[in-house]
Structures are given as C-alpha cells and as structure tokens.
Amino acid sequence: MKTSEPLLFLQGFLKNPKRVGSVLPSSKFLAHKIVQSVPWDEVRTVAELGPGTGAITRLMRAQLPQSATVFLFERDPKMRSNLKKTYPEFMFHSNASYLLKRINQEYVHQLDSIICGLPFFNFSREMRHNILSQIHTALRPGGTLVLYQYSLHMKKQLAELFKIEKIQFVPFSFPPVFVYICRKKDEEGHGETRELGET
C-alpha cells in the first residue's frame, strides 16, 4: 500500500529532522506561489533541491517543455524512490552538496533556474556556504533562484551572491514560509532587496 505524502514526510522528519526541516510537505498554496515565481519561458534546465514528496515538482512539470532537463536532489531514500516512480524522465541524486558534479556529468554546465527548500538553518556554516556557492556557480547569469525558508536568516548571505528581487511571506503554510526570489548578478551587479511583500 502506498504511503500517504504527509505520513511519508513525517517519517522522514522523525528519522532525520535536520535534513527534512519540516513536519509536513509544502502546502498547495506555497507550491503555487513558488512555481509562479519562475519565468518558465526562460527555463530549459532546472534543479529542485529538496523536493520531498513532490508538491512543487508536480506543478513544475506542467510548466516545462518536454525537452527540459530536470535534476531532483532528495536525501530521504523513501521520498526519492516515490519521486522516481512518478517522474522517471527526471534525473535523481541524493546529495545537493554535489550539485555541480552531478549536472556536469550530464554535460550541463549551467542551469536556468534552481528551486530550493533545503533547511539551511539546520546546516553547519561550512555546508551552507558549500551549497550556496555551488548554486551560484551552477546558475547562469540572470538565472532565477527561488528559495523558501522559515525565517529571514538567509537574507544577508543571499544578498552577497544574488540580486534579491522580492521576499514574499506566505502565511498559509505550516509553518509560515518566506520565499526569496533571486537572480544571479552580472559581474558588476549589486545585490539588493527591492521589495519585502506580504501575500
């Protein structure tokens, strides 16, 4: 019998709370907000870091052209196995710490967009820096990073690497979430927050 998504997520959280970061999968409201934040007409290569049970992945697939290259990085083996059955056309990896290595193995040098729900607050400073640095290198200039977190603790670090176009607070999620919508800066660009908006 197939395990329900909330139960699967709870099992993953109880097994490794620092990796999963939440008791429940992303709400439909949050998933729609994240997917609406990506300019899909510019996207041919994309990675989702921490897709969990696939709440965002489902909506993302509906927006992508069939020729798109999609990488999903999910640490929890049960969630990853379920995702593989649902999205056999996507490429799966367990550890986002090897983002650059994995995309380069598929002859992809830069991504148009990255969606990230990794619980950075739970990571060591070194791991946080490593993954953010790889996200920055993997993303093409002008590419979009949509990152969702449960606090504003990543704001300063993100602003050093990206132009933060918008931060949106999504209250209809448990727990409530902040969605950072960022662009990779040009060499001479400057990162700044243009808007802190509530939805």
N, C-alpha and C positions, 0 to 999 in steps of 0.2 A: 504494500500500500504506500502511495506517495505521501511523503511528509508535507504538511502544510507549510507555507512560507513563513508565517510568524513563528511557528514551532521550530523550524529549521534555524531561523535567525536566533531565537532564544537559546537553542542548544549550542550554537556557535559562540554566542556571547558568554554563556556559562563556562564553556570549555576554555576560552581564551579572550577575556574581556578587553585586554589591551589591544588586541588585533581587530576585534569586531567593532568595539566602540559604542554600540547601542543595543538595547534590548529588543527593539522592533525594526523591521525593514523600513525603508523610506516610504513616506506616505504618498498617495497618488498626487496630492496637491504639490508636494515638494518635487516629485518626479517630473510633473508637467512644467513647473517653474524652471527647473534645471534645463530640460530639453528645449524649452522656448528661448533660453538664453544663448543658444549656439546658432551661428549663421550657417545653416546646413548647406546652403548653396555653395559655400566655400570649402566644404569638407569632402575629402576623398580618403583620408587616412585619419583614424581616431583611436584613442585608447581610453578605456574606462578602468580606473584604479579603485578596486573595492566595490565591484558590482553587487555583491551579496546575493540576494535571491532574484535579482534582475528587474526590479521595479522600474529603473531608469533604462536599462538595456532594451526592454520591450518597446518603449516609446522611441528610443534612439533608432532601432532597426527600421521602424516605419518611416523615418525621415531620410534614411541613407539610400543612395543609389546602389544597385545590385553589385556594381564593380568596386564598391568601397572596401578598404582593408581595415579590419577591426581587431584590436587586441584587447583582451579582458584579463586583468590581473586580480586573482582572488586566492587568498591564503587558505580559507577554510575548505578542506577537501570535499565535504558533502555538498556545499553550495557550488563549488566548481564542477563537480560531477553532474549536478542537476542542470547547470547552465550549459554544459557541453551537449547534453541531450536535446536541449531546446534550441541551441544556436550552433549546430555542427559546422556552419560555414565560417565561424569566427575562430581566432587563434587564442589559445588559453595558456596562461602562465601563472605560477603561484606567487611569485615574489616581485613586487614593484621596485625593489632595490636593484633589479637587473633590467629595468625598462630599456635603457639604451642598447644593451647587449641583445635583448630579445628582438627588438624591432630591426636592428642591423642584420640579424641573422636572416631576416626575411627581405633583405635589400631595401628596407625603408629607412631613410636617413633622417627624415623629419616628419612630424605629424601636423595635421591641420588643426586638430583640436584634442584636448585632454579633459575628461571629466573625472574628478577625483573626490572620493568620500572617505579617504583614509583618515583614521583618528590621530592626527598629528600630535595632539596634546598628550597622548599616551606614549609617544615615541621618545627615545633619547635624542638629545640635541644633535648627535652625530648622524643618526638615522634620518632625522628630519631634514638636516642640511643635505645629506646624500640624495634623498629622493627629490627634494625641491630642485637641486642642481641638475639632476637628470631630466626632470620635467622641463626645465628651462632650455637645456641643450636639445632635447627631443622636439620641442615645439618650433615650428618655423617662425620667422619674423612676421608679426601680425597675426599669428595663430591665437586661438582662444583657449584659455584655461577657465573652466568652471569648477570651483572648489566649494564644497559645503562642509561647514563645521558648526560645532555647538557653542562657540564663543568667538570673540574678535581677537584671540591671542595670536593669530597668524598674520594680522594686518601689516605690521611693521616689516616682517620678513618678506612677505609677498611684494610689498611696495619697492623693495630693493631690487627685485628681479623683473617685475611686471608693471604695466600700467593698470591700476585697478580702475576699471570703468564704472563699476557700480557694486555696492554691497546691499543686498536685499535681505530683510528679516522675514522669515516665513514662520508665523506663529502656529499655523495649522499643521503641526508636526509634533511628534513626541520623541525626544524633547524638541523644543523650538530650534530652528536652524538659521544660521547666517549663510547666504550664498554669495560668494565672491565671483564676480565676472571680470576676468582679466584678459589683457592682450600682451603678447610678448613685445617688448620695446625694441625699437631700432637701436643701433649702436649709440646714437646720440640722444635717444629718447629719455624721458624722465617719468618715473612712476608717481602718480598722484591719484588720490581718491576724488573723483568728480562728484560723486553723489552717494549719500547714505540714505537709502529709501526704505520705507516700510511698504509691504504689500498686504 
